[in-house]
Structures are given as structure tokens and as C-alpha cells.
Amino acid sequence: KAVKGLIEKTPPPRSSVRLSAGGAAIAALQDALDVSGGKGYLISCGRPKFGKGNLRARENKNFYTDRDEEVDMFNPIKSTSSSSKPNLDKEAAEFYEELSDKMAKSQVCLDIFTCPEPEGFQAGKEQDYCDSATLSKLCARTGGQYHLLRNTPAAAVAEALRFEVLRSATRSSGNEAILKVRTSQGVMVKGFLSPCGVTHTHAGSCEIEMAACDADKSICVELEIEGNGIKANSMTFFQAATLFTDAGGVRTVRISTLAIPSTGEVQDVFRSSDMDSIACVLARKAMDELGFVGSVESSTFAGLGSGGSSKGSLLKARELLITESVKILACYRKNTVASQSPKGQLILPETLKLLPLFILSMLKSTAVRSSAPRNRTNRNSPPSPRVDERANRILQTACATPSYAFPFAHPQLFSILDMGADAGLLFVPKIDSDKAGTVKQPVLDESVKPFIKLPSSVHPSMSTMTQEGIYLMDAVDVMYVYVGRMVSASTLQGLFDLPSVPHENVPLQFSQGSDLGHRLAAVIEECRRDRMVYSPVKIIFQGHPETVNEESEFLALLVDDNTPHEVSYVDFLCAIHRKIQNELI
């Protein structure tokens, strides 16, 4: 209530000119918390444009070319910039480099919430650019999070901001965190694939230090075989120790130990592979090619832009996703019983059947896809994604937990009019009394929590959709309700309390007086439950001129289809099969 009241009481701007002094505000926060450490929040309508740390508009529509110019736009500002205003860029880059260094050393965590004006500004204009790349990297370095509420409809901005602030303030977290991973003989820690914190490497030891570590973060550890390697049929041990200060101010150590049996059979390795973890690692490696993932080395700090690659490349990121997946699948085909199958047959491991689908979904995602569609005929069409949207998605992908890596790339699609009779209704699980005594109480409590039953999902493809249907797409950070142009008037009345499709783009709400509206609202809330980001809902009426931009976004997320950026899933499988065959020659 306090956060919601603060948001509602925020006075409107006194003029249409927004001169945010966000850089100076962050510097003041650092000075105030320099001794004690802590966490701060910056809520702003755009990038800093006045005073210390002001950031110029680096977005240029002529630079959306997939080349170095575009890479520079969605990467943090650098002191070695080759722009037309090198002195201004050098001053801003040095300011944020020094500021992030101070905040990391003082254990000051920063969360930034950027809410660009959704109405009143023309998209693509200078005021609409937020420099998400520079600000998000600053947050990541301090163990915080950057929140860009660009795609949120105007009517939902306050709700989205309330959700994001409350999630950040109330989730489980620890301050002054240090993570160290140890392994048994034969394996060593190579490094971390994480944009968060600062990495310390000394005397063969590797650890990562963060001003704060919360429940929405995950750290990817790269391992390497050393010496004579691991003996077959032996146990390999891994231990992760996290030292942090809890909410009560108590210094605490949390230790997780894992023992994994080794094997000399490649078949066993694939049988125990985890799809979500592999998807998470491949996604982070692709983001590393864009210079966003490799955590900053304490001894070689070279600015916010330092990461895994000195120069990011969209083409290299896309090539890495394809190459790595082909190597994995070719290894399976060559070193397992699949080698006995006909060469013209595509054989996939049971645990990794969705790997090609994930790779194609990543290629079509706003993180690595081209901003210009293939065979573009209209050179004046706006780029998609824009640099702020791409930079924000890159950091989301680089920080995503394994459970979110796949959904971030491959959205779920539900047919609302075809959902079962129990979908959208509360379901209370029941535990067999005979098994209750053998289950630990925390596990038992979690397993009997009530939840809303979701409808069965359908393939995200136009082939599964009709003009008489209504569909809900869940893309994690945004949801779409797609209403076909042939939906009956009675259905519209029951869902929106409207006799027909509105002529203007007005805020709509689901009818709580009808069974369909109530169940759809319940499904949406269940999808949002325990989510790390807010998911605004966009309602699209097929072919309606007021929702043409939203419809383009929706169609681009039908990853099974041939889109303006990539081929269909069937064509992609054929291409992957050819590459696997070439690897086996």
C-alpha cells in the first residue's frame, strides 16, 4: 500500500521537457551508503539527460545494419567511442565506470525502473531513447536489476511499477554475497557466465562477489577437465559456498554439495542431460558473444562494456547457437546407438528433443535476431527490435534461471475457446494418506498448495489458429490476447462486455460476470504467479488498424512459422540435419 500510494502521489512533470538528473542521483546514493552499504532504487521516465552522467541519444535509424554501428548502440557507452561526440561519450563512460567501481566496492546495490512515456512521444524520437545498455550493466555490476517498462500499456504502468518494486523489495535476498565453487580432483572451475558482480581470480581459485544476490538470479559456472581427467565409474564432487548477510544482519554461509557419478558411456551422459540447463548455458554463451555475460575481473576492470567478447557481433551470436547445437547432436549421432540408424534419418536424444526448437526460438528472439526483416522492401519501416528493447532482452536472457531460459525464447499459446471445463478453475491437490508419512513436511506443504489449472497449450503457429478463435500467448514479459476477426458478438459480450469490436484503441477489461472472462483472468494471474517480471496484457483484434503494431509483435512470436526474420521450424530442422550430416563426414 505504501509503494502504491507513493506512485499515485508522484506529481506530474511541470513541462513537456524531461531533464532527468539520474546520474547525479545515483552518485548521491553512493555517497550516502558508502560506509554502510545497502540498496537503492531509481524510478525515472528516461535516461539521465542533465548534469553528471548525462547520456546523449546514441540511437540512429541508419545504424540498424547488424554491423559494428548497431552493436555499439546496444552495448554500454565506452570511453573509446568513435562517435561524432567522443569527448561527451568519454566523460559519461568514465563517470559510470568510476561510479560502478565505487558501488561494487562499497556493497551498494542499485535497481533502476525506467518508465518511458507511453503516450505523447512519437516512437523513435530522441526523448524515447533510454540507453538501457549502460544503465542495465550498471545495475548488474552492483548485483541489482534493471526494469524497462516500455511495452506496458499506459493504463497498466502504475500496476507494472508496483509489481516490479514490490517484487524487488520483498523477494528473498542476501547482501554482501561471495560465491565460491570447489570441485574434486580432475575438474577445475574455468570461470563464471554471469553479468552480475565482480570475479576474483587468484592462485587457481575463482569466486564472484556481489553487493546483493536474490532469488531471481542464477550463476552459471564453467568447468574444465584438468590433468588426467575423471576416472570412469567414480564419484565427482562439487561444492558451492555462498557467504552473505541475511535480512536480520547475520553473516551466513549456505553450502550446497553435489555428488555425480562419472561414466565412460556417452549414451549415459545424454540420458541424464537437463534441457533447461543446456538451454540456459547456450543462451548465455550467445549473450557472451555480444559482450554482456562475462563478469568483470577485479584486476582488469575496463569499464561497463567489458565482458566475454571485446567486440560483440549479432552474426557470431547466431552462428554460435547453431554451431554448438549441431556439435551436441552430431556427438550423440556419432557416439551412441543412434550411429546404427540410417544416415538420412534425423535422430535426436530423448532428453534434448526440443533443442532445435529452442535454438530457432532464440534466433527469432529480440536478443539476437536482425532488426531488419529478410528481403525488406520498405526501407522506411521502423526497426524491430530497437536498441533499448534488445539491450534489455539480452540482460534478461543473460540473468535468466534455467526454468525461464526456454519460456523467454519460446512463448506458450493457449486456445481460450477450446480450454477444458476445469481450466481456469481452482484446483486443490490431494496426497495419498499412505504416502504422506514418507514425504518431508516442507515438500508435503508445497505439493498441496492450490493453483489455477492452465489449459493445454497449442503450437505457436497460424496452422493451429482460426479466425473464430481467441488465443492467449504468454511470452513471460508480455501477454497477448488475440481475438480473431470472425469471433461472434455473443463471445465478445461475454469476454469484454462489448457488443462488437471497438473502433478506437481503448483500455479493456475482462468481464468478471461471465464464466469465460472470469476463467481467462484466472489463467492470466496463474501465469504471472511467482514470476520474476511483470507481464502486461495486450489485447489484439485481428486486422484492426489500432492494434496493427501489437499484431506484428504477436505474429513475430509464432516461432513455428516462417517469420520475416527466420525460416519455419520444419525448414530449420532440415537445415540442422544437413549440418549434422556434414559433421559426420
N, C-alpha and C positions, 0 to 999 in steps of 0.2 A: 504493500500500500504506500509506503514511504517513497519508493522509487517511482511508482505510477504518479503520485502526487507531484513529485519534483518535475517529472516530464511534462505534466499538464500545466504546471505553473511557469514553465520556461517562457519568458516574454518573446514575442515575435521580433524579428530584426527591424531596426529603425529605418533601414533603407534597403534598396534592392542590391546594393554593393556589399559583398561579404568579404571583409578583410580579416580572416581568421589569423590570430597570433598564436597558433597552436605550438609552434616551435619554442617560443618563449615560455609558454605554459608548461611544457614538458621539462624544460630546463629548470623552472622554478620548483617543479615537483621533485626533481633530482636533488636540488639543494636542500629542500625541506626534509627529505628522507635519507640524506647522505650518511648519517651516522646510524640511524636505527634500521634502515631498510624498510621494505613494505611494498604495498601495491597501490597503484593509482589508475584512474580512469579518465580518459579524454573523450568527450562527446562533442562532435563537430559536424558542421554542414559541408565541410570540404577540406582541402589541403591547406596548410599554412601559407598565407599569401602576404603577410605583413610582419616586419620585424625580423628577429633572429630566426634562422631556419626556414625562411620563406622559400617555397618551391615554385619554380616557373612551370608553365604549361609545356610539357615536353611532347605532348601528343600532336602528331602531324599526319593528316589523312594520306599524304603522299608516301609515307614511310611504311605502310602496310604491304610489305613485299615478301615476307618470310625471310628477309636477309638481315644483315647486321643492324640496319637502322631500326627495324621493328624490334629486334632483340634488345637494343638499348632502351627502347621506350618501356618495355615491361620488366626491365631489370632496375634495381635501385640506382639512384643517381651516383655517379662516380666523379672523383676529383680529377681524373684524366680524361674527362669528356671532350669529344671532338666537335661539340655543338657550336652554334653561332655565338653562344654566350658562355665561353669557357670559364671566365672569372666568376660569374654568378653560380655556375654549377660547382666549381671548385670550392667556393665559400660554403655552399649548402652541404656538399658532401663531407667536408671536413667537420662541419658543425655536428652532423648526425653521427659521424664516426666517433668523434670525441664524446658525444653525449651517450651513445650506446655503450662505449667502453666504460664510462663512469657508472652508468646504471648497472651494468653487469657486475662490476667490482663491488658496488655498494649494495648488491642484492635488492635492487628496486625493480619490481615487475610492472609492466605497463600494458593496459588494454586500451585500444582505440576503437571508438564506434563512429563511423563516418556515415552520415545520412544526407547524401546529396539531394538537393531539391527535386522531387519527382515531377513537379509541375511548375511552369513559369519560366523554365530554361529550355532552350532548344537543344536536343541531344547533339553532341559533337562540338558544342561551343566551348570556349576556353573555361568558363565557370564550371562546367560539368566534369572537368578532369580532376581526379583526386590524388594522383600519384600513389596508388595503393602499393606499388612495388617498394618504394622507400619506407613508407610508414609500416607496412606489414613486416618487413625484415627487421625494423627496429623493435617491434613487439616480440617477434620470435627470438631475437637475441637475448631479450630480458626474461624469456620464459612466459610471456604474455600472449595475447591473441588479438588479431585484427578483425574487425567486423565491418563489412561493407554492405550496407542496406540499400544497394542501388536498385535491385529488381523488385523491391517491395512496393505494391500499390500504395498510393497516397493515403488511403483510408486506413491502412494497416501499419503505417510507420511507427506509431506510438506503441502498438501491441508488440511489434517486432523488437523494438528497442527495449521494452520492458522485459520481454522474454530473454533477450541476449544478456542484459545487465544482471538479471536475477540468476541466470544460469552461471554466469562468471563468478558471481559473489557467493553462491551457495553450494557449488559442487565441491566434492572432496578435493583437498589440495594440501600441499606442504610447501613451506618456504625454505630457502637456502639449501636446495637439494643438490646432492652429489651422487651420481650413479657410477658404479664400477662393476665390471663383469670379469669374472675369473673362469678359467677352464682347466680341465685336466690335461695331462701331457699328450702331445700330438696335435693340439689345436691351439690357436692363438687369436686374440682379438685384433682385427685389422683396423677397425675404426667404426664410426657411427654414421648412419644415414639419417640425419635429423637436422632441420634448420634451427632447432631450439638450443639455446645455451652456448657454452664455450667448452671446447675439448682441450684436455690437458694430456699431453703425451710425454712421458719421461721414463727412461730406463726400462723400455719394453712394456710399460704399463699404460693403459688408456682409460680415461674417465671423462665424464661430461658433467659440467656444473651449470645449474640453472637457478635463477632467482626464485622461481616457483615452478612446481610440477603439479598438474591437476589430472583429474580422471579422464579428460578428453585427449590427453597426449599419449603417444606411444613412441618408443625409441627403437629404431632398427639397428641391430648390431651386426657388423660384417665379420665373419670368421674366416680363418685361413688355416689350411693344413700345414704343419711345420715338421721338419726333421723327417723321421721315418713314418710319419702319419699315425693312423689309428689301427690297432690290431683288430682283425675281424672277430666277431662274437665276444667282444669285451664291452664294458660299460664306459661311456664318455660322460663326464660331469660338467655341468655349467652352473655357475652361481652368480646371481645379480644381487648386489647390496646397494640399497638406497638410503642415504643419510639425509634426514630432513627435519624441519621444525614443524610440529603439528599446530593445530588451531589453539591449543592450550599453552603454547610456548615451550613444550617439552621436546628436547632433541631426541629423535627416534631413529632407529635403524630397522628397515624392513628387508628381510633376506628371503630370496626365493632360490631353491636348489632344484635342479632338474637332472635326472639320470636317464640317458638314452642308450639303448643297446645298439652296437655297431653291427654291420653286416657286410659280407663280401658280394651279395647279390643285388644287382641294380634293380631287379624286379621289386625287392622289398623296400627299396628307397622310394620308388614311385607309389607303392601301395600305401605307404604311411605319409605321403605328401599332403600338405594342407593348402587347398586352393586359395583361401582368403589371405594366408601369409605370403604365398608366392605372388599373388596379385599386388599386395602391399609393397613388396620388395621391388618388383618390376616397375611399379608406378613411381617409386622414389628414385630409382636409378634413372628413369626418364626425366624426372624433375632435376636430378643432379646434372644432366646434360644441359639444362637451362640455367645452371649456376645457382639453384635455390636450396639445395638439400645439405650439402656438406657443411657441418657445423664449423664455426670459426675456431681456428687454432689460437690458443692464448699467446703462443710465442711468435706467431706470424700474422697478427691481425692486420688486414689490409683493407678494411672498410666493409660496409654492409654488403657490397656486391660479391665478396669473396665466398666461394662455395666449392663445389666439386669441379667445376669447369671454369677456366679463365675467361672463356667466351662461349656463351650459350648459343644453341642452334636448334631451331624447331625441326629442321630436317634430320639432324642427328638424333634428336629425342624420338622421333617417329621411327627412324631406322633401328634404334636400339630396341624398341618394343618388339618389332618384327623379328630382328636377328636373335634376340635372347629366347623368344618363344620357339623359334624354329630349332635352335640348338637343343632345347629341352625335349621337344617332341622327336627330333631326329635321334637323340640319345636313347630314348625309350624304344624307338623302332629298331635301332641297331643292336642294343644290348639286352633285350628281353625276348620273351617268346613271340612277341609281335614280329620279329625278324623272319619268322616262318610263314607269315601271311603274304599273299600276292602283292607285288610292288605297286600295282595300280590301285590298291585299296588304302584309304586313309584310316590309320589305326591310332586312336587316342587313349591314353591311360584313363582308367575309370575315375580316378580322383581329379584328373585335370581335363575332363571333357569340355569344360566351359572356358578353358584358357584362350582358344582362338576368339571366342565371343568377347572376352574381356579385352583382348588386345585391340580388336576392331572398335569396341566401345571407347577405349582410351584414344584411339586415333581420331574419333569423331567428337571427343570432348573438347571443351573450350580451353583446356590446358595446352594441348599440342596441335590441334587442327589448324589449317591455314585460315587466315582471316578473310581471304578472298576465295569464293567458290570456284570449283573447276569450270573451265570454259565460260567464264563470266562475260556476259555481253554488255551489261550496263556498268560502265566504269564509274558512274556517279553513285552507285548503290553504297550504302554505309557499310563499313567493315564489321564483321561479326566473327569472333568477339573483339571488343575494344580492349585496349591495353589494361585498363583497370580491372575489367572482368577477367581477363586472362591471368593477370598477376595474382588476383585473389584466389582463383581456382587452383593455380599452381601451388600456392602455400597451403590451401585446404588439402590438396592431394598429398603434399609432402608431409603433412602432420596427421593424416587420417589413420585411424586404428584399422587393423585388419578387417573388422566387421563392417567398416564403412568404405573400404577401398573399392569393392565391387559395386555397391549401390551408387557411389558417386559417379561412376562411369556408365553403368547400365541401369537406367531407370526401370521401375516396375509400372505396369499398365494393368488397370482393373476395369472390367466391363460392369458398370453400375447397374444397368437394367437386367443383367443376367446373373447377378450375385445370388447365392443361395439364400434360403429362408432364414438361416441363422446368422448370416454375415451382417455385421454392423450391430450385433446384439451382445450384451454382456455374457461372458462365459466363465463359470467358476470350475476349475479343475478339481477332480476328486482323486484321492490317493487310496489305493487298496490297503485296507487295515492290516493285512498280513505283511505288507512291505514297509509299512510306516515305522516299525520298530528297528529296521535295518538302515534307515536313512537318517543322517545327521539333521538336527533341528534347523539350522540355517538353510540347508538345502530343501528341507521339507516346507519351510515357510515360503521360500521363493517359488516352489513348484505349485503351490495352491493359490497364488495371487490371481485375482480375477483380471480378465482382459477382454477387450473387444475383438471378436473373431473377424479376421480380414477375409474378403472374397478371394477366390482363386485368381491368380494373375494370368494374363494372356501375353503372347509375344508382342513386343513393341514394333508393330508393323501395320501398315494400312490394310494388309490382307486379312487381318483379324478384326477390322473395324467396319462398321456400316454407317450410312447416313442417318439411320433411325436410332442409333445408339448414343449413350452418354458414357464417357470414359474418364477415369481418374488416373493421372500419371504422377508418380512420386519420384522426383529426381533429387531427393534429400534436401537440397537448399531451396527448392521451389516445387510447388504442386500446380498441376493444371487440371481443370475440369473442362473437357472438350465435349461440346454439345453439337451433335450432327444437325445438318440443316433440315432433315426430314422428321425430327422429333415432334411428336404430337403435342397439341396445345394442352391437353389434359396432363401430360407429363411435366411440361413447363410450369403449369399451375401448381402441381403438387410439389415440385422441387424448389421453385423460386417465388411462388405466389404471383406469377405473371401470366397474363393470358396469351402473350406472344413474345417474340424476341424484341428487346428494347432497341429503339433506333439510335440512342446515344449510349456512350460508354459510362454507365452509372454504377456505383457500388451495389453489389447484390449480396444477399444473404440467403442461406438455405432455410426453407420453411421448417420450423420445428413442429408445426401442426400436422404434418404429413409423415407417413411411415418412411417414404423414400428420402425426404430431406433430413429426417432425424437420423436414419441409419448412415447416410453419406457423411454427415457431420461427425458422427461417432467414429467412422472409419478413418477420417482425416485426423482426428485427435489421437487415435491409437497409433497411427503412423508417426505422429510428432512425439510420442511419449519417449522420454529419456534421450531425446536427440540432442546432438551437440550444437546444432544450428537451428534457427527458426525457419520454418517452411511456409512462406506466404502462399496463398491460393490465388491463381489467376483463372478467371472464367473466360472461355473462348467459345464463341458461336461460329461454327464453320462458315467461311466465306463472308463474314461480317466485316465491313470496312473499318470499324472502330477497333477490331481486335486482330488486324492483319499482322502486326508485328509479333504479338503473342503466338499467333498461329504458326508463323515461321519458326519461332523458337521451339514450339511443340513438335513440328514436323522434323526438325533437325535432330530431335532426340529419339526418333523412331529408328534405333540403331540397326535393326534387322533389315531395313530398306536401303535402297540406293539413295543417298543424300547428295546435296550439292558439293559435299566435301570428300566423301569416300564411297566405295562400292558397297553392294549389298553383302549380307552375311554369307550367302551361298557362293558368290563370286570370290569373296575373301578366303573361304575355305579351300576353293580350288587353287588360289594363288599360294596359300600356305602349303598345300600338298605338293605343288611343284617345287617349292623351295626345299622342302624336306627331302624330296627325291634327289635334288641336286646335291644336298649334303651327304647323301648315302653313296654317291658315285665315287 
